[in-house]
Amino acid sequence: MCFLLVATPVTRHAARGRAASTRGMVVAKESSQKFIARNRAPRVQIEYDVEVYGSEKKVNLPFVMGVLADLSGQPADPLAPVADRKFLEIDVDNFDERLKSMKPRVAVQVPNMLTGEGNLAVDMTFESMDDFSPAAVARKVDALSKLLEARGQLQNLLTYMDGKTGAEDLIAKLLNDPALLQSLASAPKPQE
């Protein structure tokens, strides 16, 4: 990863945290990026002279950057050779679409922290940036998905019980009586 640090001169007023003033009028501070764009030429500036209808004209070429990176992780399908791949334009509007077409995948063994025994096989394919959120990752691992669903049901129960003292007393009684809790757990579930 490459970072560019640009230092800009600081005026006496800006250094004191005040906005610069012009003829008694207060002017808001300006962004440093706009100041640099106005007062400093870009570091990479490619231009050439061309003759157009008998007059010479300077033409600036845009700076285009290509990035080669292996972003597929551990692909399920083999990738095409590098020479046969095409450059893709990626921007904020098509990022999720490009991510879905690349199908980045990770397949790993992680220690089973739920039971403490052995390892869990985790195999995930990502299709959007939302797939990297903790809840989305938990939904893709079976054991964690069940825990996430149980957490949601407990949250719904807590919301339902809020302010209902009878329900709170009943749950407290249930939690304090292991025999009652066991009988409810072994009882058949009602048909929907």
LOGUBA-341772 format. One record per residue: residue in three letters; x, y, z of N, C-alpha, C in turn; chain. Coordinates in nm, 3 decimals, padded with zeros to 5 digits. Layout:
// residues N
[node 'ALA' [X Y Z] [X Y Z] [X Y Z] 'A']
...
// end
This chain:
// residues 192
[node 'MET' [00.085 -00.115 00.000] [00.000 00.000 00.000] [00.090 00.122 00.000] 'A']
[node 'CYS' [00.056 00.221 -00.077] [00.138 00.340 -00.091] [00.059 00.461 -00.044] 'A']
[node 'PHE' [00.121 00.544 00.038] [00.057 00.666 00.085] [00.141 00.784 00.041] 'A']
[node 'LEU' [00.076 00.892 00.008] [00.145 01.015 -00.031] [00.112 01.119 00.074] 'A']
[node 'LEU' [00.214 01.172 00.139] [00.195 01.276 00.238] [00.240 01.406 00.178] 'A']
[node 'VAL' [00.150 01.502 00.175] [00.181 01.632 00.116] [00.173 01.736 00.225] 'A']
[node 'ALA' [00.281 01.811 00.243] [00.283 01.918 00.343] [00.253 02.049 00.273] 'A']
[node 'THR' [00.162 02.126 00.329] [00.128 02.255 00.270] [00.169 02.364 00.367] 'A']
[node 'PRO' [00.204 02.482 00.316] [00.241 02.589 00.407] [00.121 02.634 00.489] 'A']
[node 'VAL' [00.146 02.668 00.613] [00.039 02.710 00.703] [00.053 02.859 00.727] 'A']
[node 'THR' [-00.055 02.932 00.708] [-00.049 03.076 00.732] [-00.050 03.104 00.881] 'A']
[node 'ARG' [-00.014 03.223 00.917] [-00.008 03.262 01.058] [-00.146 03.247 01.123] 'A']
[node 'HIS' [-00.254 03.283 01.050] [-00.388 03.275 01.106] [-00.436 03.131 01.118] 'A']
[node 'ALA' [-00.405 03.050 01.018] [-00.449 02.911 01.022] [-00.376 02.836 01.132] 'A']
[node 'ALA' [-00.250 02.872 01.158] [-00.175 02.806 01.263] [-00.238 02.832 01.400] 'A']
[node 'ARG' [-00.299 02.947 01.416] [-00.364 02.980 01.543] [-00.507 02.926 01.549] 'A']
[node 'GLY' [-00.552 02.859 01.445] [-00.687 02.803 01.443] [-00.794 02.902 01.402] 'A']
[node 'ARG' [-00.755 03.015 01.346] [-00.852 03.115 01.301] [-00.860 03.113 01.149] 'A']
[node 'ALA' [-00.974 03.154 01.099] [-00.989 03.166 00.954] [-00.919 03.294 00.909] 'A']
[node 'ALA' [-00.860 03.290 00.791] [-00.795 03.409 00.737] [-00.902 03.512 00.702] 'A']
[node 'SER' [-00.869 03.639 00.712] [-00.969 03.740 00.681] [-00.922 03.827 00.566] 'A']
[node 'THR' [-01.017 03.876 00.488] [-00.988 03.963 00.376] [-01.075 04.087 00.391] 'A']
[node 'ARG' [-01.010 04.204 00.411] [-01.080 04.332 00.425] [-01.192 04.325 00.529] 'A']
[node 'GLY' [-01.163 04.263 00.642] [-01.261 04.258 00.750] [-01.364 04.149 00.735] 'A']
[node 'MET' [-01.367 04.078 00.621] [-01.463 03.970 00.602] [-01.398 03.839 00.645] 'A']
[node 'VAL' [-01.472 03.756 00.713] [-01.418 03.627 00.757] [-01.440 03.527 00.645] 'A']
[node 'VAL' [-01.331 03.460 00.606] [-01.336 03.361 00.499] [-01.313 03.225 00.562] 'A']
[node 'ALA' [-01.395 03.129 00.527] [-01.380 02.994 00.582] [-01.250 02.932 00.533] 'A']
[node 'LYS' [-01.196 02.842 00.616] [-01.074 02.771 00.577] [-01.103 02.688 00.453] 'A']
[node 'GLU' [-01.004 02.675 00.371] [-01.017 02.602 00.246] [-00.953 02.464 00.263] 'A']
[node 'SER' [-01.002 02.366 00.191] [-00.942 02.234 00.202] [-00.802 02.236 00.142] 'A']
[node 'SER' [-00.714 02.159 00.203] [-00.575 02.156 00.157] [-00.564 02.094 00.017] 'A']
[node 'GLN' [-00.656 02.003 -00.016] [-00.651 01.941 -00.148] [-00.680 02.043 -00.258] 'A']
[node 'LYS' [-00.774 02.133 -00.234] [-00.805 02.236 -00.334] [-00.688 02.333 -00.348] 'A']
[node 'PHE' [-00.623 02.365 -00.236] [-00.507 02.453 -00.239] [-00.395 02.391 -00.323] 'A']
[node 'ILE' [-00.370 02.263 -00.301] [-00.264 02.193 -00.375] [-00.297 02.188 -00.523] 'A']
[node 'ALA' [-00.422 02.156 -00.556] [-00.462 02.146 -00.697] [-00.444 02.279 -00.769] 'A']
[node 'ARG' [-00.468 02.390 -00.700] [-00.458 02.521 -00.762] [-00.313 02.569 -00.772] 'A']
[node 'ASN' [-00.231 02.539 -00.673] [-00.098 02.598 -00.664] [00.018 02.506 -00.701] 'A']
[node 'ARG' [-00.007 02.380 -00.716] [00.101 02.287 -00.744] [00.065 02.198 -00.862] 'A']
[node 'ALA' [00.156 02.182 -00.953] [00.131 02.094 -01.067] [00.132 01.949 -01.018] 'A']
[node 'PRO' [00.058 01.861 -01.085] [00.061 01.721 -01.045] [00.202 01.663 -01.061] 'A']
[node 'ARG' [00.233 01.563 -00.980] [00.366 01.503 -00.984] [00.389 01.428 -01.115] 'A']
[node 'VAL' [00.286 01.365 -01.167] [00.298 01.295 -01.295] [00.221 01.375 -01.397] 'A']
[node 'GLN' [00.293 01.438 -01.487] [00.228 01.520 -01.588] [00.293 01.485 -01.722] 'A']
[node 'ILE' [00.218 01.414 -01.804] [00.269 01.372 -01.934] [00.200 01.457 -02.039] 'A']
[node 'GLU' [00.279 01.526 -02.118] [00.221 01.608 -02.224] [00.308 01.597 -02.349] 'A']
[node 'TYR' [00.245 01.623 -02.461] [00.319 01.623 -02.587] [00.264 01.734 -02.676] 'A']
[node 'ASP' [00.346 01.773 -02.771] [00.307 01.879 -02.864] [00.247 01.816 -02.988] 'A']
[node 'VAL' [00.138 01.873 -03.035] [00.073 01.824 -03.155] [00.034 01.945 -03.239] 'A']
[node 'GLU' [00.038 01.927 -03.369] [00.002 02.036 -03.459] [-00.142 02.013 -03.505] 'A']
[node 'VAL' [-00.228 02.111 -03.477] [-00.368 02.103 -03.513] [-00.400 02.223 -03.602] 'A']
[node 'TYR' [-00.436 02.197 -03.727] [-00.469 02.301 -03.825] [-00.361 02.409 -03.833] 'A']
[node 'GLY' [-00.237 02.367 -03.832] [-00.126 02.460 -03.849] [-00.078 02.527 -03.723] 'A']
[node 'SER' [-00.146 02.507 -03.611] [-00.097 02.567 -03.486] [-00.054 02.456 -03.390] 'A']
[node 'GLU' [00.047 02.486 -03.313] [00.099 02.387 -03.220] [00.020 02.395 -03.090] 'A']
[node 'LYS' [-00.012 02.277 -03.035] [-00.093 02.271 -02.914] [-00.034 02.165 -02.821] 'A']
[node 'LYS' [-00.035 02.192 -02.690] [00.011 02.093 -02.593] [-00.109 02.011 -02.548] 'A']
[node 'VAL' [-00.092 01.881 -02.546] [-00.198 01.790 -02.504] [-00.150 01.715 -02.380] 'A']
[node 'ASN' [-00.229 01.720 -02.274] [-00.197 01.645 -02.152] [-00.259 01.507 -02.160] 'A']
[node 'LEU' [-00.182 01.406 -02.127] [-00.233 01.270 -02.122] [-00.274 01.239 -01.979] 'A']
[node 'PRO' [-00.386 01.173 -01.961] [-00.427 01.138 -01.825] [-00.335 01.030 -01.768] 'A']
[node 'PHE' [-00.319 01.032 -01.638] [-00.240 00.930 -01.571] [-00.332 00.812 -01.542] 'A']
[node 'VAL' [-00.303 00.698 -01.602] [-00.384 00.578 -01.585] [-00.299 00.475 -01.512] 'A']
[node 'MET' [-00.356 00.414 -01.410] [-00.281 00.318 -01.332] [-00.349 00.182 -01.342] 'A']
[node 'GLY' [-00.271 00.080 -01.368] [-00.322 -00.056 -01.369] [-00.265 -00.130 -01.250] 'A']
[node 'VAL' [-00.348 -00.208 -01.182] [-00.304 -00.284 -01.066] [-00.322 -00.431 -01.096] 'A']
[node 'LEU' [-00.216 -00.506 -01.080] [-00.223 -00.651 -01.093] [-00.222 -00.709 -00.953] 'A']
[node 'ALA' [-00.324 -00.787 -00.920] [-00.331 -00.844 -00.786] [-00.410 -00.973 -00.791] 'A']
[node 'ASP' [-00.371 -01.067 -00.708] [-00.446 -01.192 -00.697] [-00.551 -01.172 -00.589] 'A']
[node 'LEU' [-00.672 -01.141 -00.629] [-00.780 -01.113 -00.534] [-00.880 -01.228 -00.526] 'A']
[node 'SER' [-00.850 -01.340 -00.590] [-00.946 -01.449 -00.595] [-00.939 -01.541 -00.474] 'A']
[node 'GLY' [-00.833 -01.531 -00.393] [-00.820 -01.619 -00.277] [-00.790 -01.760 -00.322] 'A']
[node 'GLN' [-00.878 -01.854 -00.288] [-00.863 -01.993 -00.329] [-00.981 -02.029 -00.419] 'A']
[node 'PRO' [-00.971 -01.998 -00.549] [-01.088 -02.015 -00.636] [-01.130 -02.161 -00.652] 'A']
[node 'ALA' [-01.262 -02.181 -00.660] [-01.316 -02.315 -00.682] [-01.290 -02.357 -00.826] 'A']
[node 'ASP' [-01.302 -02.263 -00.920] [-01.275 -02.291 -01.061] [-01.137 -02.236 -01.094] 'A']
[node 'PRO' [-01.062 -02.308 -01.178] [-00.928 -02.256 -01.212] [-00.938 -02.124 -01.290] 'A']
[node 'LEU' [-00.843 -02.036 -01.266] [-00.840 -01.906 -01.334] [-00.775 -01.918 -01.470] 'A']
[node 'ALA' [-00.811 -01.828 -01.559] [-00.748 -01.822 -01.692] [-00.603 -01.777 -01.675] 'A']
[node 'PRO' [-00.516 -01.811 -01.770] [-00.377 -01.763 -01.762] [-00.374 -01.610 -01.760] 'A']
[node 'VAL' [-00.274 -01.555 -01.695] [-00.263 -01.410 -01.679] [-00.263 -01.340 -01.815] 'A']
[node 'ALA' [-00.198 -01.398 -01.914] [-00.191 -01.336 -02.047] [-00.328 -01.324 -02.112] 'A']
[node 'ASP' [-00.422 -01.411 -02.076] [-00.555 -01.410 -02.137] [-00.655 -01.322 -02.062] 'A']
[node 'ARG' [-00.619 -01.273 -01.946] [-00.711 -01.190 -01.867] [-00.712 -01.047 -01.918] 'A']
[node 'LYS' [-00.824 -00.981 -01.897] [-00.840 -00.843 -01.942] [-00.841 -00.750 -01.821] 'A']
[node 'PHE' [-00.798 -00.626 -01.843] [-00.807 -00.526 -01.738] [-00.953 -00.491 -01.717] 'A']
[node 'LEU' [-00.992 -00.473 -01.593] [-01.128 -00.435 -01.560] [-01.127 -00.298 -01.494] 'A']
[node 'GLU' [-01.223 -00.216 -01.532] [-01.235 -00.087 -01.466] [-01.325 -00.106 -01.345] 'A']
[node 'ILE' [-01.272 -00.072 -01.229] [-01.346 -00.089 -01.104] [-01.364 00.047 -01.040] 'A']
[node 'ASP' [-01.489 00.079 -01.008] [-01.517 00.204 -00.938] [-01.623 00.178 -00.832] 'A']
[node 'VAL' [-01.666 00.281 -00.766] [-01.760 00.266 -00.656] [-01.895 00.211 -00.704] 'A']
[node 'ASP' [-01.932 00.237 -00.828] [-02.062 00.193 -00.879] [-02.066 00.046 -00.917] 'A']
[node 'ASN' [-01.953 -00.011 -00.959] [-01.956 -00.150 -01.004] [-01.871 -00.242 -00.917] 'A']
[node 'PHE' [-01.831 -00.196 -00.798] [-01.741 -00.275 -00.714] [-01.803 -00.409 -00.676] 'A']
[node 'ASP' [-01.928 -00.410 -00.626] [-01.991 -00.536 -00.585] [-02.011 -00.630 -00.703] 'A']
[node 'GLU' [-02.043 -00.576 -00.820] [-02.060 -00.658 -00.941] [-01.927 -00.725 -00.978] 'A']
[node 'ARG' [-01.818 -00.650 -00.973] [-01.686 -00.705 -01.005] [-01.644 -00.809 -00.901] 'A']
[node 'LEU' [-01.673 -00.780 -00.774] [-01.639 -00.874 -00.667] [-01.714 -01.005 -00.686] 'A']
[node 'LYS' [-01.842 -00.996 -00.724] [-01.922 -01.116 -00.747] [-01.868 -01.197 -00.864] 'A']
[node 'SER' [-01.823 -01.129 -00.970] [-01.772 -01.201 -01.087] [-01.637 -01.267 -01.058] 'A']
[node 'MET' [-01.557 -01.209 -00.967] [-01.427 -01.269 -00.932] [-01.442 -01.389 -00.839] 'A']
[node 'LYS' [-01.551 -01.394 -00.765] [-01.580 -01.502 -00.670] [-01.463 -01.530 -00.576] 'A']
[node 'PRO' [-01.418 -01.431 -00.498] [-01.311 -01.461 -00.403] [-01.359 -01.562 -00.299] 'A']
[node 'ARG' [-01.272 -01.656 -00.266] [-01.310 -01.767 -00.180] [-01.200 -01.793 -00.078] 'A']
[node 'VAL' [-01.240 -01.832 00.040] [-01.144 -01.872 00.142] [-01.191 -02.006 00.200] 'A']
[node 'ALA' [-01.098 -02.099 00.212] [-01.126 -02.230 00.270] [-01.016 -02.259 00.372] 'A']
[node 'VAL' [-01.055 -02.257 00.499] [-00.957 -02.276 00.607] [-01.013 -02.366 00.715] 'A']
[node 'GLN' [-00.922 -02.416 00.797] [-00.957 -02.490 00.918] [-00.930 -02.397 01.036] 'A']
[node 'VAL' [-01.030 -02.373 01.120] [-01.012 -02.287 01.236] [-01.041 -02.367 01.362] 'A']
[node 'PRO' [-00.977 -02.332 01.473] [-01.006 -02.403 01.598] [-01.152 -02.387 01.636] 'A']
[node 'ASN' [-01.214 -02.496 01.680] [-01.355 -02.494 01.720] [-01.365 -02.435 01.860] 'A']
[node 'MET' [-01.396 -02.308 01.868] [-01.406 -02.240 01.997] [-01.543 -02.263 02.062] 'A']
[node 'LEU' [-01.638 -02.322 01.988] [-01.771 -02.346 02.043] [-01.770 -02.465 02.138] 'A']
[node 'THR' [-01.711 -02.576 02.093] [-01.705 -02.696 02.177] [-01.566 -02.721 02.233] 'A']
[node 'GLY' [-01.466 -02.660 02.173] [-01.328 -02.680 02.218] [-01.266 -02.807 02.163] 'A']
[node 'GLU' [-01.336 -02.877 02.076] [-01.286 -03.003 02.021] [-01.257 -02.988 01.872] 'A']
[node 'GLY' [-01.137 -03.020 01.830] [-01.102 -03.024 01.689] [-01.108 -02.889 01.619] 'A']
[node 'ASN' [-01.128 -02.897 01.488] [-01.132 -02.778 01.404] [-01.263 -02.770 01.328] 'A']
[node 'LEU' [-01.298 -02.651 01.287] [-01.414 -02.628 01.200] [-01.363 -02.600 01.059] 'A']
[node 'ALA' [-01.424 -02.664 00.961] [-01.391 -02.634 00.822] [-01.476 -02.516 00.778] 'A']
[node 'VAL' [-01.412 -02.409 00.736] [-01.482 -02.289 00.692] [-01.453 -02.268 00.545] 'A']
[node 'ASP' [-01.558 -02.262 00.464] [-01.546 -02.241 00.320] [-01.645 -02.131 00.282] 'A']
[node 'MET' [-01.593 -02.014 00.248] [-01.679 -01.899 00.219] [-01.644 -01.837 00.085] 'A']
[node 'THR' [-01.746 -01.797 00.012] [-01.729 -01.720 -00.112] [-01.796 -01.585 -00.089] 'A']
[node 'PHE' [-01.727 -01.480 -00.128] [-01.776 -01.344 -00.106] [-01.830 -01.286 -00.236] 'A']
[node 'GLU' [-01.948 -01.223 -00.228] [-02.010 -01.165 -00.347] [-02.029 -01.014 -00.338] 'A']
[node 'SER' [-02.017 -00.958 -00.218] [-02.029 -00.813 -00.201] [-01.953 -00.773 -00.076] 'A']
[node 'MET' [-01.935 -00.643 -00.058] [-01.864 -00.596 00.061] [-01.942 -00.628 00.188] 'A']
[node 'ASP' [-02.074 -00.640 00.178] [-02.154 -00.675 00.295] [-02.123 -00.815 00.346] 'A']
[node 'ASP' [-02.071 -00.903 00.260] [-02.037 -01.039 00.300] [-01.920 -01.044 00.398] 'A']
[node 'PHE' [-01.849 -00.933 00.416] [-01.737 -00.929 00.507] [-01.779 -00.887 00.648] 'A']
[node 'SER' [-01.905 -00.852 00.668] [-01.951 -00.811 00.801] [-01.956 -00.934 00.892] 'A']
[node 'PRO' [-01.939 -00.916 01.024] [-01.940 -01.031 01.115] [-02.068 -01.114 01.106] 'A']
[node 'ALA' [-02.184 -01.051 01.094] [-02.310 -01.126 01.086] [-02.316 -01.209 00.958] 'A']
[node 'ALA' [-02.269 -01.154 00.846] [-02.271 -01.228 00.720] [-02.174 -01.346 00.725] 'A']
[node 'VAL' [-02.059 -01.327 00.786] [-01.962 -01.437 00.801] [-02.024 -01.545 00.890] 'A']
[node 'ALA' [-02.090 -01.505 00.998] [-02.152 -01.603 01.088] [-02.262 -01.681 01.016] 'A']
[node 'ARG' [-02.336 -01.617 00.926] [-02.442 -01.687 00.851] [-02.386 -01.792 00.757] 'A']
[node 'LYS' [-02.261 -01.778 00.715] [-02.202 -01.872 00.619] [-02.138 -01.993 00.687] 'A']
[node 'VAL' [-02.123 -01.990 00.820] [-02.069 -02.103 00.896] [-02.186 -02.165 00.971] 'A']
[node 'ASP' [-02.215 -02.295 00.944] [-02.336 -02.358 00.998] [-02.350 -02.344 01.149] 'A']
[node 'ALA' [-02.246 -02.377 01.224] [-02.255 -02.372 01.371] [-02.282 -02.230 01.419] 'A']
[node 'LEU' [-02.216 -02.134 01.359] [-02.236 -01.994 01.398] [-02.372 -01.943 01.352] 'A']
[node 'SER' [-02.421 -01.994 01.241] [-02.552 -01.952 01.189] [-02.662 -01.989 01.288] 'A']
[node 'LYS' [-02.652 -02.110 01.345] [-02.753 -02.153 01.444] [-02.747 -02.066 01.568] 'A']
[node 'LEU' [-02.627 -02.031 01.612] [-02.613 -01.943 01.729] [-02.668 -01.804 01.699] 'A']
[node 'LEU' [-02.645 -01.755 01.579] [-02.696 -01.622 01.541] [-02.848 -01.622 01.538] 'A']
[node 'GLU' [-02.907 -01.732 01.489] [-03.053 -01.743 01.487] [-03.108 -01.748 01.629] 'A']
[node 'ALA' [-03.042 -01.824 01.718] [-03.086 -01.831 01.857] [-03.074 -01.695 01.924] 'A']
[node 'ARG' [-02.969 -01.622 01.893] [-02.952 -01.487 01.948] [-03.067 -01.396 01.904] 'A']
[node 'GLY' [-03.105 -01.407 01.778] [-03.217 -01.327 01.727] [-03.347 -01.361 01.798] 'A']
[node 'GLN' [-03.370 -01.491 01.822] [-03.492 -01.532 01.892] [-03.493 -01.483 02.036] 'A']
[node 'LEU' [-03.375 -01.488 02.103] [-03.367 -01.437 02.239] [-03.389 -01.286 02.242] 'A']
[node 'GLN' [-03.339 -01.217 02.142] [-03.360 -01.072 02.133] [-03.509 -01.041 02.115] 'A']
[node 'ASN' [-03.577 -01.121 02.031] [-03.722 -01.102 02.012] [-03.798 -01.128 02.142] 'A']
[node 'LEU' [-03.757 -01.233 02.217] [-03.820 -01.264 02.345] [-03.801 -01.150 02.444] 'A']
[node 'LEU' [-03.680 -01.096 02.448] [-03.651 -00.985 02.538] [-03.736 -00.862 02.503] 'A']
[node 'THR' [-03.753 -00.837 02.374] [-03.836 -00.724 02.330] [-03.982 -00.747 02.370] 'A']
[node 'TYR' [-04.029 -00.871 02.354] [-04.167 -00.906 02.388] [-04.192 -00.891 02.538] 'A']
[node 'MET' [-04.093 -00.932 02.619] [-04.108 -00.931 02.764] [-04.091 -00.793 02.826] 'A']
[node 'ASP' [-04.038 -00.699 02.756] [-04.007 -00.568 02.811] [-04.130 -00.504 02.875] 'A']
[node 'GLY' [-04.123 -00.483 03.005] [-04.233 -00.418 03.077] [-04.343 -00.511 03.122] 'A']
[node 'LYS' [-04.335 -00.638 03.091] [-04.439 -00.734 03.133] [-04.384 -00.813 03.252] 'A']
[node 'THR' [-04.424 -00.773 03.373] [-04.369 -00.835 03.494] [-04.408 -00.982 03.505] 'A']
[node 'GLY' [-04.526 -01.018 03.461] [-04.567 -01.159 03.467] [-04.476 -01.247 03.384] 'A']
[node 'ALA' [-04.439 -01.201 03.265] [-04.350 -01.278 03.178] [-04.210 -01.284 03.238] 'A']
[node 'GLU' [-04.164 -01.174 03.297] [-04.031 -01.173 03.359] [-04.026 -01.270 03.476] 'A']
[node 'ASP' [-04.132 -01.274 03.558] [-04.136 -01.367 03.671] [-04.137 -01.511 03.624] 'A']
[node 'LEU' [-04.212 -01.539 03.518] [-04.220 -01.675 03.463] [-04.084 -01.721 03.410] 'A']
[node 'ILE' [-04.012 -01.636 03.340] [-03.879 -01.671 03.288] [-03.781 -01.690 03.403] 'A']
[node 'ALA' [-03.787 -01.605 03.506] [-03.699 -01.620 03.623] [-03.725 -01.753 03.692] 'A']
[node 'LYS' [-03.852 -01.792 03.707] [-03.887 -01.920 03.769] [-03.834 -02.036 03.683] 'A']
[node 'LEU' [-03.848 -02.024 03.554] [-03.801 -02.128 03.462] [-03.649 -02.145 03.471] 'A']
[node 'LEU' [-03.577 -02.035 03.476] [-03.431 -02.042 03.481] [-03.380 -02.094 03.616] 'A']
[node 'ASN' [-03.457 -02.074 03.724] [-03.414 -02.120 03.856] [-03.452 -02.264 03.884] 'A']
[node 'ASP' [-03.537 -02.325 03.802] [-03.581 -02.464 03.824] [-03.530 -02.551 03.710] 'A']
[node 'PRO' [-03.415 -02.622 03.729] [-03.357 -02.703 03.622] [-03.449 -02.815 03.574] 'A']
[node 'ALA' [-03.530 -02.874 03.664] [-03.620 -02.983 03.624] [-03.725 -02.931 03.527] 'A']
[node 'LEU' [-03.780 -02.815 03.557] [-03.880 -02.754 03.468] [-03.819 -02.718 03.333] 'A']
[node 'LEU' [-03.698 -02.666 03.337] [-03.627 -02.630 03.214] [-03.602 -02.753 03.128] 'A']
[node 'GLN' [-03.562 -02.866 03.193] [-03.536 -02.991 03.120] [-03.664 -03.047 03.059] 'A']
[node 'SER' [-03.775 -03.039 03.133] [-03.901 -03.091 03.080] [-03.949 -03.009 02.960] 'A']
[node 'LEU' [-03.929 -02.877 02.965] [-03.967 -02.794 02.850] [-03.878 -02.821 02.729] 'A']
[node 'ALA' [-03.750 -02.847 02.753] [-03.657 -02.873 02.643] [-03.688 -03.006 02.576] 'A']
[node 'SER' [-03.735 -03.106 02.654] [-03.763 -03.238 02.595] [-03.904 -03.248 02.539] 'A']
[node 'ALA' [-03.989 -03.152 02.567] [-04.127 -03.156 02.517] [-04.129 -03.139 02.366] 'A']
[node 'PRO' [-04.222 -03.207 02.297] [-04.230 -03.191 02.151] [-04.270 -03.048 02.114] 'A']
[node 'LYS' [-04.214 -03.003 02.005] [-04.243 -02.867 01.959] [-04.381 -02.862 01.895] 'A']
[node 'PRO' [-04.454 -02.752 01.914] [-04.587 -02.741 01.852] [-04.576 -02.735 01.700] 'A']
[node 'GLN' [-04.676 -02.794 01.634] [-04.678 -02.793 01.488] [-04.722 -02.656 01.439] 'A']
[node 'GLU' [-04.657 -02.607 01.335] [-04.692 -02.476 01.279] [-04.793 -02.489 01.170] 'A']
// end
